[in-house]
């Protein structure tokens, strides 16, 4: 099968490329700048063709979809910058890809959404993901939608962030009381579902939560990271009003002064304050996943 992948150079994208190659599929990736060293490296590593284009430019997409059997759509952002807003990247970008798929004759789509996506969500991120899902459901394509929880693995930007902070800081910041619930999922399991869905007819027209079996509070996640790394650190709970003030300041300063997206924004705080849980069983059963404890999963790469 020839598979077109958007968002291929990201943390999840590279694991999906690895599993696509292992399964014997041929790969074509979408890249806004094909000359970037990162793009060139993954293209060489996974024997992938590179198509120059952008999901925000619908005219750049149809040529990349010629001869393609399926699309894996992963493009997403966690912070806005310039024209790259949640609505433009998640919603308009998905709509553009669906239009291009329709004109190119591609019928199969596996779509990356997010756990917590729902109608009338509080966060702009989740609302834009819901709008994208609606476009997918109405597209007429043979679609599968996945909603992952927090994804962890070697190279992630969540567990590794706090592990690095704990190397040098005696404290780890926690927004609010740290009691919001999450179900972290290994990146390998997420990629397995995306790749196996391509050839699994029972997944067509379905939406799956991708999450671990364990329900952990934010405090428990940080405590587990500290246990695995054998460190003792103080968890500093930051009141929500102070966290929102800090996020608002970062939203103003980082784009204006540095030209980059802020490391923390108010939309992320909304999501951090909510429980982010789902039902892993349907995906586990259909795609034959064997869940592992969060502690064992992070120990496999943090202890290295």
N, C-alpha and C positions, 0 to 999 in steps of 0.2 A: 504494500500500500504506500502511496506517496502522500506525505503529510506536510501541510503548511502550518508552521508554528509562529505565533506572535508572542512577544515577550520572552523569546528564547534565551536571551543573555542573562536573565535573572536567576535568582537562587533556585526557584522551583523549575524554571525553564531548563536549566542545564541538566537537572536530574531526569526530566522528561526526555530530553534529547538522548541521554545515556540509555534509558530504557527502550526508547524507540529504536535506536541502533541495535541494541541487544536482541530485540524482537524481529529484526530483519526488515524494518520499514526504511524507505528512503525519505530524506528530510529536505525541506526547503524552509528557510527562516526569513522573517521580515526584519529589516534593519533600517533605521532612519539614516545611519551613517555606516555603510558597509566597510569603510576603511579603518574604523576603530580597531585597535589591537585586540580588544576583548572579543569583538565580533569575529575577526579573522581567526583568532585562536580556537573558539568553539566550533567554527565552521570546519576548520582543519581536523579538529579532534573527533568530530562526529560525522565527518564526510558529508556535510550539509551544503546545499546550494544556498546562496544569499541573494535575496531579492530586495533591492532598494525601495523603500516606501514607508508610509506613515499611515496609521489608522485614521488620522485626522485629515488625510488627503485621499478622498475616495478614488480619484483618478489614478492614483499610484498602485492600486491594489489588483485590478483584474488580470494584468499580465502575470503577476506572481501566482495566480490561481490556475493558470492553464495547465492541464494535465494532472491536477491535484485530485485525490480521492477524498480527503478529509482535512478539516481544519481543527487545530487545537488553539483556542484563543485565551491567552494568559495576560495580555497587557493590562496593567493596573498601576495606580499610584496611591501612596498613603498621605501625601501632602501636596498641596497645590502650589503652582508657580507659573506666573504668566498665563499663557493660553492653555497650559496643561492643568485644567480644572477637573474635579471629579466628574462633572457633567459632560465635559468635552471628551475626556479620555475614556471613561467607562460607558457612557450612554451613547454619545455621538459616534465614538470610535467603533463601538459594537454595531451600531446601525449601519455605518459605512461598510464594515466588513460583510454584513449580511447582504447588503445591496450588491457588493462585488461578487459574493458567492452565488447570488441569484443569476447574475449576468454571465457568470463563468461556468455554471452548471454543476457546481459542487453541492452535494446533498447532505454530507455528514459534518456535524459540528459538535465539538466537545468544549464546553464553555466554563471558564473559571469565574465563579461568583465569590461569596464570602458568607460564613456563618453569621447569622444575625440579620441578613438581608430580609427585608419585609416591607410591605406597604405602610406608609406613614411612619417610617423609622425616624428617630430623633436626629441621627447623624446624617450629614450630607453624603458621606461616603456610602452608607447603606442605602439611602434613597436612590443614588445614582446607579448602584448595583441592581436594585430592584427594577428600575426603568430599563436597564440593559437586559435583564432576564425577560421582561415583558416583550421586548423586541424579538428576543430569541424564540419565545414560545409562539409568537405570531408569525414567525418567518416562513413556515412551511418546510423547514429543513428537518432532517432526522437529527434531533439535538439530544444532548445529555448535559445537564447542568450540575456542577459540583460546588458545594459550599464548604470550604475548609475552615477549620478553627485556626488557632495559632499554629504555624508550621515550624518545626524545629529540625535541625540537622547540622552537620558540619558546614559552616559558611552562612548560617542563618543570622538574622539581624535582631534577634530577640534574646535567646538564651546567651549567645556569645557576647551581646552588649553588656549584660549584667555580670557575666563571668569576667570580662575585661575590667569593668568598673571595680569589681571586688579584689582585683590584684593590687590596686593602688589606693583605694579609698576604704576607710574604716566604716563607712556607712553606705547603705543602698537606699535610694529614694523610692517611696511607695506613694502613689497618688491616693488620697483618701484613706479609708480603713484597710484597704487591701483584701476585702472580703468578696469581691466580685469573682464569679466562678468561670473557669475555662476548661477546655478539654484539648490540650495540645496533641498534635498528630505528627508523626514522623514524615519527613519529605519523601522518603522512599515509598511509603504507603500512598501518599497523594499521587505521585507519579505513576505508580502501579495502576491505580484506578483510571487515570486518564488514558493510559496506553491500552489497558485491557478493554476499556469501553469502546474503543474503535472497532473491535470485532465481536462485541457482545450485543446481540439484538435486543435482549431484555432490558438494556439500559436506555434504549431510545424512548424519547418523550418523558424521561424521568429526571427528578431533581434529588440529589443525594447530599446529606450532611457527611462531611469527612472530619471525624474527630476521634480522639482517643476514648477508651473505655473509662478512664479515671476522670472524675470531676474534682478539680483542684482550685483552691482560691489563689489569688495573686501572691499572697503571703506564702502559701505552701509551695508555689513554684520557686520563689526566691530561696526559701529555706532548703529546697531540694538541690538547687544549684550550689548552695554553700556546703551542703553535706557531701556532695559528690567531689567538690574541689577541696574538701577538708579545711574550710575557712570559717572563722567566726566574725560576723559583721553585724552591725546594728541596723535594723530596718527603721528608717526615718519616715514617718507618715506625714505627708504634706497635705494640709487642708485644701479642699477643693477650690475655695475662693482664691487662695494664693497660687495654686497650680494654674487656674484660668488666667490670672493676671500675668503669670510668667509666660504662658503659651501665647497670649495676645502680644506681648512684647517681642517674643521671638518671631511671630508672624510678620511683624513690622520691620524688625531689624535685619533678619537674614536675607530676604529678597532685595531689600534696598541697599544694604551695605555690602553683602557678599554675592548677591545674584544667585543664591541657591535656596532650595526649599528649607523651611525651618525643621529642626529635629523633633519638635513637639508642636502640635497645634490643638486648638480648642475642640475640633471634631474628634481627634483621637481621645481626648479626655472624656467626651461623651461616651465613646465606645468602651473605654477602660472602666467606666462607672457602671456598666451594664453586665449582667451575666451573659456569657457567650457559650451556650451549651446546645447540644443537639442529640440526635439519635444515630449512633454509628452502626447499628446492626444491619440495616438494609445493604449498605455498601460493603460491610465486612463479609456478609453472606454471599452476595453476588460476585464479588471480586476476589473472594477467598483470602482475605487478609487475616493475619495472625497478630493481633495487637500485642504490644509489649508495654511494660510499665514505663512511665515517663522517666523515672530515675535510671533505669537500665538504658533507655534510649540516649539520654544525654551523656551518660558515663562512657558510652562507646566512643565519643569524640572529645569530650572535655578532658578526660584523663590522659589522652594522648598528648 
